[in-house]
Amino acid sequence: MNASIPNAALQSAHAERAANDIAAHLHPFTNLAAHPQVDPLVIERGDGIYVQDDQGRRYLEAMSGLWCVSLGFSNARLAKAGSEALHTLPCYHTFNHRSNAAAIALAEKLIAMAPVPMSKVFFANSGSEANDTAVKLVWYYHNAIGKPAKKKIIARRNAYHGVTVAAASLSGLVPNHRDFDLPIDRILHVDCPHHYRYAEPGETEEAFATRLADALEQRILAEGPDTVGAFIAEPVMGAGGVLVPPATYFEKVQAVLRKYEVLLIADEVICGFCRTGEMFGSTTFGLRPDILTAAKALSSGYVPISAVMVSEQVHAAVAANSGKIGTFGHGFTYSGHPVTAAVALETLRIYEEEKVLAHVQSLAPQFQAGLRRYAGHPHVGEVRGAGLIGAIELAADPATRTPFDPAMKAGARLAELALQEGLIVRAMGDAVAFCPPLIITPAQIDEMFERFDRAMARFEASLA
């Protein structure tokens, strides 16, 4: 095993901290009933692509935290940008015609970087808030253009778009709905574009994509085209299992959307800023969105910030309507916060000045080849990915695509074995995801897969 044995003093300090965590902290996406019996992993510091817990054990963080720490855990430029901003203007708002230099510069920069022409940027604090804002904009826009019935938004099963009431409704994950009384009305779901799991026997990716696009059209017709306002999609479905769209999928889906004047929302919260091998996943997969949401790597996860970019068509209608009402009645206290905007702006400068996109493009073949070494493994059903994001899906019988019994929690078992080898990955059902910081080096990619090799060997031994 990679992790060293912590000394007694560190163990004692950790035990006290863990007890306090269990006593006082309500954790997100956690089995709260089991938490008192689970020793929490308390991360104390980070350096490059590595983090260290409060017992001195060091881990290669192959998930960039939660898909977000693109520039690693110790970027001095980002720390300096945040510090200087705190000393200059620690807080101000952007309501009622107020602004600040960092928010202005960041909005300008994002418009220049957008994968398709965009008109304006609205700032929020998380991907959830950004997608929630997108929902409200769709409704506001269609009221503004005199189509008050065109309000339904179509999302996809297994998608993840956040946890606010509207964003969680968009998400197509059953545990995020159960007993929260979700989804709300006007949110619909269509088939998940996962060829491995949902294609018919012998069906090609292209044929599968055609079938899904046809099904989307039939759903729009069944609902009534005058009632469907938008379709939301992640270029690569992240928390649903790193699901890469089948060939021709977005081309065919967008043809349907254009036919019925349905807006396209691209959720770039995970895919944005170099992750898929282009600056945006929309470029990688040919999306031309009317609304685009971004977060996470926008600030390398150093501060909470998100952005919603809108086309001129959407902005013009929204602006005119706000003129009739007297205000655009939406916004957050921290929209365009000067400190978060300054850190995000410096993040974007680093991507450009340090040629991070070129670095990702140079490493993607090695990373993807490393993943694909596991294809053909006795208990690997599928390997998938793009750029520096990917996943390995486990299967009890790959030949028949038979999954493991859910009670076995195979993905979680493998992720725990990886943790014991000093590697942090993420299990989503039986899919194990990799999303390392974009600054990872060739040697560190090798190290990441060496640690995972050891975890896989132990996983296989546990099945014997």
N, C-alpha and C positions, 0 to 999 in steps of 0.2 A: 504494500500500500504506500501511497505517496505521502499522506499526511503524517506528520511527526506527533509524538505523544507530548501533550502540553505538560508544563510543570505544575506542581501542586498549588502554587500561588495563583496562577492563571486559572486553574480549574475552580478554585474557590471563588475568585472574582466572577467568573462566568456563572457559577451556580447561583450566586446572589442576583446577578443581572437577569438570568433566565427566569428566576422566581418572580422578580418584579415585572418582567414582560408578561408572564402568564397572569399575574394579578391585575394588571392595569391596561393592557394593550389589546384592542379589538382588531384582529388582523384581516386584511382583505384576502379574498380567494384562498381561504384556509378552512379546514375542517375544525370549527370552533369547539366542538365537543371533544375532539381528539387532542386539541392543542395542549391541555395541561399534562398530557402524557408524552408529548414530543419535545425533545430538547431543542430549543430554537437555535438556528444558526445565526450568530450575531456577528455581522461584518463590521470590522473596526477601521480598516484603512484600505486604500487602493493605490496601485502603482502600475501604469501602463495597462496591460491586458490582465493583470493579476489583482486579486483582492486577498485580504487576510482577515481571519476571524479573531475574536477576542481571546482565543487560546493559542494564538501564534501560528495557526495552520494556514498555509498559502494555497490558493486555488487559481487555476487558469479560468477566467470568466468567459466561457464560450457563448454566453447569451447577451453580452453587453448590458448586464443588469436585466432590464425588461425591454430588450430590442433597441436600446436607446443610446448607450454610452459609446458613441461612434469613435470618439477621439481618445478613448482610454480614460483611466481614472486619475490621471495626474498631469493634465495639460496646464502648464504654467500660464500660457496666454489667456486661457479662459478664466483662471483664478484672478489674474491681474485685471482683466476687463470687468469682472464682477466687483472687485475691490474698489477700483477707480470709480465705477458707477455709484457704488454705495456712498462713497465720500463726496460725490458731486451732487447727485439728486437721488436720494434713497427711495423716494416714492412720489409719484404723482399720477393723476388720472387723465383719461383722454375723453371724458364726457364734455358735452356742450362747447365744442370748438377748441378745447384744450389739446395740446400735444407736447411732445418732447423730441429732442434731436435724434435719440436712438431709435424710437419708434418710427419716425419719418424715414430715416436711413434704411431701416430694416424692411419697411414696406416697399420702398423703392428697389431694394436689392432683390426681394422675392419676385416682384413683378418682372424684373429683368431676367431672372432665372427660370421662370415658369415654363413648363413644357409646351404650353399652347398660350396664345395671347390672353392675358388676364388684365382686368381693369383696376381692381382695388383689393386691399388686404384688410381683413378684420382679425384682431388678435384676441386670443383667449388663453387658458391656462393648462389645458390638457386636450388629448385627442377626443375624449368624451365630450368636452364642452364644444370643441370644434364641430363634431358631427351633430351634436344637439343644435348648434347654431345653423348648420346646413339644413336641418329639418325645418326650422322656423323660417329660414330664407325661402325655401321652396314654397311654403304655405303663403308667406307674405307676397312673394313674387306673383303667384297665380291670382291672388286677390287683386294685386296691382294691375294686372293685364286683363282683368275682367273675366277670369275663368275660375270662379270660386269653388267649383266642384272638383277641380283638377288637383287633388291633394294627396292621393295615395302614393306611398313610396315603397318601391319594391327592393328588397334586399335578398340575400341568399342564405340558404341553410348552411350552417357551420361558419358563417362569417362572424367576425368580431369587430364591433364599431364603438365599444365603450360601455359605460355602466350608468350614466344618467338615465332618466326615465325614457327619453326618446332614443338615445343611443343604444341602450340595452335592448330596447324593442327591436331596433334594426339588427342587432346581433342575432344570429341564428343558432344560438347555443342553448339547449334546453335548461341546463342548470342555472343559467343567468335569468331565466324567466320564472322557474318554478317557485311558487309561493310569494313572488313579488307582484303578482297580478299583472304580468306582462305577457305578450306585448300589448301596447295600447292600440286603439283602432287607427285605421288608415295606414298601418304598417303591414306589408305582405311579404311572404317569402317564397322563393322559387328554388329549383333544384341546385344542389351544390355541384360545381364543375370539376369534380375529382374523378378523372378517368379510371384510375386504378380501382376505386371502390364502387363506382356507379355505372360504368359503361356496361353495355350488354355484351355477351360473349361474341368475340370476333369484331366488335365495333371499333373502328379506327378513331383516333382523336378528332379528326375532321368531321366524321359522321356523328360522333358524340356531340361536338360543338353545334352542328346543324340541328340535332334533335333538341338541345337545350334552348337554342335561339327560337326554334319553332314553338317550344313549350312556353317561352316567355311571351311570344306574340299571342298565343292562344289565351294566356292569362290576362294580358292587357285587353284583348277583345272581350273576354268574359266579364271583366270588371267594368269595361266601358272606357275607351281611350280618353274620353273627356273627363274621367275621374282619376287618371294616373298621371302624377306630376313629375316623378323622378325615379331613377334607378341608382343604387349606390353599390360600389364594388371596390374591394382592395385589389390592386394589380396582382399581388400574391397574397393569398389568404393566410395571415400570420398565425394567430392563436387557434385557428381551426385546424392547424397541422402543417403549415407551410405548403399550401396547395397551389401549385403552379398551373395557370390556365391551360387547357388543351389547345393545340394548334387551331388557329382561325376563330377561336371563341369570341374574343372581343370585337373582331371585325364584323362577325355576324350579329352579335348582340347590339352593337352600335347602329347597324343598319335598321334594326327593328325600332330602336329608340328614336332615330331620326324620322322614321315613317309616321310615328304617332306623337311627335313633338314632346317627347319625354326627356327631361333634363338628365344629364349624367353627372353624378357626384363621384369623384375619385378619392377614395380614402387612402392617402399616402402616409398615414401616421407611422407605419413601419417601413414602407418601401422607399420613402423619400430620402434624398440626399445620399446618393451613391450606392445604396445597399444592393440594388439589383444589377449593378454594372452600368447604369446610366444615372444622371442626376436625379431623375424621378422614374418610378416604376411605370408611369404612364408612357414614357418614351420607350422603355423596354418592350412593352406589350401593345403599343399603338392606341392608347386611349386618348380621346380628345374631350376632356371634361368641361362642363359649364361651371362647376364648382369643384374646388380641390381643397382637401383638408390635410394639414401637416402638423407634426409635433415631434416628440422623441428626439431624433437626431438634429432637429432644428437648433437645439442648444447643446447637443451631445448629452442630453439628460442632466446637465449641470444645474439648470433652473427650470421651473415649470413654465412652459410657454407653448402655445399652439397658434396656428394661423389658418384662416379660411380665405382662399382666393376666389374671386368671382369674375365672370366674364362681363364685358361691357353691356351685353344684353340684359343680364340679371341686374347689374348695378344700376343701369338707367331706369329700369322700372321701379326698383326699390327706392332710389333717390326721389323720383317723382312722387311716389306714394307717401314718402315721409314728409314731403312738402305739403301735401294735402292735409296730413294729420297734424303736422307741426313738429314732429320729431321721429327719429327711428328708435322706437322704444325697446332696444335690446342692447346689452353690454354688461361687462363685469368690472368690478372695482379695479381689478388688475389688468384689464385689457391694455396692451401696449405699455406695461410697467417699464420704467426706464432702466432698471437693473436687468431684468430678464431680456429686454430688447437688446441691450448692450452686449450681453453674453451671446445671444443668438447671432447678432451681427458679426461678432468676432469669430464665431463658429463657421459662418459662411465664408468669411475671409480666409480662414485656415484651409477650408476645402479647396479654395481656388489657389491660394499662394503656395500651399504644400502639395498641390496636385494629387489630392486624395482620390479623385475619381480614376486617374490613370493608375494609381497604386492598386485600387480595387480591381481594375480591369486586368492588370498584370498578374494578380494573385488568384483571380477567380478560377482559371483552369486547374491550378494545383488544388484549390479547396474543393471544387466539384469532383475532381478525379479522386481525391481522398475519400469523399463521401461514397462515390460509386464503387469503391473497392468492396463495400459491404453488400452490393448486389450479388445475389447468388448465395449469400450466407444462409445456413440452414434455417434461421428464423427471421429473415428479413424479407418482407413482401415487396417493398418499393423503396427506392431512393430517389429524391427529387430536390430541386433547388435552382437558384439563379444568382449570379454574382456571388456575394458573401452571405447567403442565407440558404439553408437547406434543412432537410429532415430525413430520418431513417424510420420507416414504418415496420414495426415488428409483426410477425404472423406466426400462428401455431403451425400452419401448413402453407408455405408460400405457393406451392403448386396449385392449390385450390383457393387461395386467398382467404383461408379460414383464419379469423382473428383468434387471439387468446381469449379465454374466459375472462370477462371483465373483473370478476372477483380476484383474479390473480394480480391485477394491476401491473402488468408486465413492463409498460413504459416507465412507471414510477419506480419499479424495482431496479431497472437498468440505470435510471438517473441517479438513484441513491448509490449504486455501486460506482458510478462515475465520480460522484462526490467524494467517496472514500479514496478514490485515486487522484484526488486533487483537481477535479474537472467539474465545472458547473455547466450542465445542459438543462433543457426543460422538457419534461414529459407532457404531452397533450394526448390523453388516451394512450394508445400504443405507439404513437409517433414521438420520436425524440428529436428535438430541434437544436440547430446550431445557428448562431448569429453573432460571431465574434466581433470585437471592435475592429473598425476599418483599418486601424494602424497595425494590425497583426503582421508579422513578418513570415517569410517562407519557413524559417526554422521553427517558429512558434506554431505554424499550422501542422508541421510534422509532430511537434510535441503534443499538440491537442489530440491528434489521432492516435499517437502512441498511448496516451492515457486512456482514450476511449477503447482501444484494442484490449487493454487489460480489463476494463469493465465488461466488455463483451465476452471475454473468455470466462470471467467469473459468472456472468449471466448464464452462459451455456452450461457451465458446470452445475449451476443450481437447478437446471432442468433435467439433469441426468438421473 
